[in-house]
Amino acid sequence: MDFLDDLLNSSTLPTERISKMLDEDLFWQIVENSLFDADNLNDQEKYLSKELENLVAEDIIGFQLRLEYYLFALHSPEVWAAACIMNDDTDVHHFFYFKSWVISQGQELFEKTILHPDNLAEYFDEGFNDDDLYEFENFNMIADNVFYEKFEHRIIDFIDKNFFQYLTQNFPKPEFDWDDENLASLQAICPNLFQIFVEDYSPEDDDFDDDDFDDDDEF
């Protein structure tokens, strides 16, 4: 973008960095409307993109900040255990995609997960999923892609990092009280999810070696 283009767009871009999140009700309205008008994650992504295109720059940034805040709220060992049970994977990136999926499925599912991740057992067969994986890899990129298409800038350049403390690099280091090699430890955290997703389990199947989950795998 040359200087003239930048000047023409200056009236639509924020004049200072932003730390204010989008209104909570508006955020969930946008997300839940996307569920009504979509049959799969790809359709949902397209709907969200169209909706965000109608927002001013500050609100697109605010949507992303609200999302970052909710991702931060879900960053717990208990939610990670639920992701391990549902997706059979402890990889840090796939956990991020799992958290994104939880948020993308609406306020009720998100709040039930925050209350206790085992509550996901009530919803596991209702949300969109691809190849039986409860992940939404692109969800966190939708707002930034829309922002770039409209303004040829990235959202991160307009976030006030001194006041907004919920970005990925600030995620807390989890203290795991479970081990993915010890299925009984996962069962203790999310017994209902475990019953649904883990078949033919016997405690004798556990590997009781001291190879605990690698807690260096973090954002």
C-alpha positions in Angstrom: 0.0 0.0 0.0 1.5 3.4 -1.0 1.3 6.6 0.9 -1.9 7.9 -0.9 -3.7 4.6 -0.2 -2.7 4.7 3.4 -3.9 8.3 3.7 -7.3 7.5 2.1 -7.8 4.6 4.5 -6.7 6.6 7.6 -10.2 7.7 8.4 -11.4 4.0 8.7 -8.4 2.7 10.7 -8.0 3.3 14.4 -5.8 6.3 15.3 -4.5 4.6 18.4 -4.0 1.1 19.6 -7.0 -0.8 21.0 -7.5 -2.9 24.1 -11.4 -2.8 24.3 -13.1 -6.1 23.5 -16.3 -6.3 21.4 -19.5 -6.2 23.5 -20.1 -9.7 24.9 -23.7 -10.0 23.7 -22.7 -8.8 20.2 -19.9 -11.3 20.0 -22.1 -14.2 20.9 -24.9 -13.0 18.6 -22.5 -13.1 15.6 -21.2 -16.5 16.6 -24.6 -18.1 17.2 -26.1 -16.6 14.0 -23.4 -18.4 12.1 -24.5 -21.7 13.6 -28.1 -21.2 12.3 -26.9 -20.4 8.8 -24.3 -23.1 8.4 -24.1 -26.9 8.0 -20.4 -27.3 8.7 -17.3 -25.5 9.8 -16.5 -24.3 6.3 -20.0 -22.7 5.9 -19.7 -21.2 9.4 -16.3 -19.6 8.5 -17.8 -18.0 5.3 -20.8 -16.6 7.3 -18.5 -15.2 10.0 -16.3 -13.6 7.4 -19.4 -11.9 5.8 -20.6 -10.6 9.1 -17.3 -9.2 10.2 -16.9 -7.4 6.9 -19.9 -5.3 7.9 -18.1 -4.1 11.1 -16.0 -1.0 11.5 -12.3 -1.6 12.1 -12.5 -1.1 15.9 -15.2 -3.8 16.2 -13.3 -6.3 14.0 -10.4 -5.8 16.3 -12.7 -6.0 19.3 -14.1 -9.3 18.0 -10.6 -10.7 17.9 -9.8 -9.4 21.4 -13.0 -11.0 22.8 -12.0 -14.3 21.1 -8.5 -14.1 22.6 -9.9 -13.5 26.0 -12.1 -16.6 25.8 -9.2 -18.7 24.5 -7.3 -17.5 27.5 -10.1 -18.5 29.8 -10.2 -22.0 28.4 -6.5 -22.5 28.8 -6.6 -25.0 31.8 -5.4 -28.5 32.4 -9.0 -29.7 32.8 -10.1 -28.4 29.4 -6.9 -29.8 27.9 -7.8 -33.2 29.4 -11.2 -33.0 27.7 -9.5 -32.2 24.4 -7.2 -35.2 24.9 -10.2 -37.5 25.5 -12.3 -36.1 22.6 -9.6 -35.8 20.0 -7.1 -38.4 21.3 -4.3 -35.8 21.0 -2.3 -33.7 23.5 -0.5 -31.6 21.0 -0.5 -27.9 22.0 -1.6 -26.7 18.6 -4.5 -29.1 18.4 -5.5 -28.0 21.9 -5.7 -24.4 20.6 -7.9 -25.6 17.7 -10.1 -27.5 20.3 -10.6 -24.3 22.3 -11.5 -22.5 19.2 -14.1 -25.1 18.4 -15.6 -24.8 21.8 -16.1 -21.0 21.4 -17.3 -21.4 17.8 -20.2 -23.6 19.0 -21.9 -20.8 21.0 -22.2 -19.3 24.5 -24.0 -22.1 26.2 -21.4 -24.7 25.3 -18.6 -22.3 26.1 -20.0 -21.5 29.5 -20.7 -25.1 30.4 -17.1 -26.0 29.4 -15.8 -23.2 31.7 -18.0 -24.5 34.5 -16.6 -28.0 34.0 -15.3 -29.5 30.8 -17.0 -32.8 31.5 -20.2 -31.0 30.6 -19.2 -31.3 27.0 -20.6 -34.9 27.2 -24.0 -33.2 26.9 -23.1 -31.6 23.5 -20.5 -33.7 21.8 -22.8 -35.0 19.1 -24.4 -31.6 18.4 -21.6 -29.4 17.2 -20.0 -29.3 13.8 -16.8 -31.3 13.5 -14.6 -32.5 10.7 -13.4 -36.1 10.5 -14.7 -36.6 14.0 -12.2 -34.1 15.3 -13.6 -31.4 17.6 -11.4 -28.6 16.2 -11.8 -25.4 14.3 -8.3 -24.6 13.0 -9.2 -21.4 11.1 -11.5 -19.8 13.7 -8.8 -17.6 15.2 -7.8 -16.3 11.8 -11.2 -15.2 10.4 -11.2 -11.7 11.9 -7.6 -11.0 10.9 -8.2 -12.2 7.4 -11.2 -9.9 7.0 -9.3 -7.0 8.5 -6.4 -7.5 6.1 -8.8 -7.7 3.1 -10.5 -4.4 4.1 -7.5 -2.4 5.3 -4.3 -4.2 4.2 -3.1 -4.3 7.8 -2.9 -6.9 10.5 -5.0 -6.7 13.6 -1.9 -7.3 15.8 -0.5 -3.9 14.8 -3.5 -2.2 16.4 -3.7 -4.0 19.7 -2.5 -2.2 22.8 -0.4 -5.0 24.3 0.3 -2.9 27.4 -3.3 -3.1 28.5 -4.6 -6.2 26.8 -2.9 -9.2 28.6 -4.8 -12.1 27.1 -2.8 -12.8 23.9 -1.4 -16.3 23.1 2.1 -15.5 24.3 0.7 -14.7 27.8 -1.1 -18.0 28.2 -0.3 -19.4 31.7 1.9 -22.6 32.0 -0.5 -25.4 33.0 0.2 -27.6 35.9 -1.0 -31.0 34.8 -2.5 -33.4 37.3 -3.1 -36.0 34.6 -1.0 -38.0 32.2 -2.2 -39.1 28.8 -0.4 -42.4 29.3 -2.5 -43.0 32.4 -6.1 -43.2 31.2 -7.4 -43.4 34.7 -6.2 -39.9 35.4 -8.2 -38.6 32.4 -11.2 -40.6 33.5 -11.1 -39.0 37.0 -11.3 -35.5 35.5 -14.0 -36.1 32.8 -15.8 -39.4 33.6 -18.7 -38.8 31.3 -16.6 -37.8 28.3 -14.4 -40.7 29.0 -17.3 -43.1 29.0 -18.4 -41.8 25.6 -15.0 -41.5 23.8 -12.8 -44.2 25.3 -13.9 -47.7 24.5 -13.0 -51.0 26.0 -10.8 -49.4 28.7 -9.4 -51.4 31.6 -7.1 -50.0 34.3 -4.7 -52.7 33.5 -4.2 -51.1 30.1 -2.5 -48.1 31.6 1.2 -47.6 31.2 2.3 -46.6 34.7 5.8 -45.5 33.6 7.0 -42.2 35.0 6.8 -40.5 31.6 4.5 -37.7 32.5 2.9 -35.3 30.1 5.5 -33.0 28.8 4.4 -29.7 30.3 7.0 -27.8 28.2 4.5 -28.1 25.3 2.8 -24.8 25.8 2.2 -21.5 24.1 
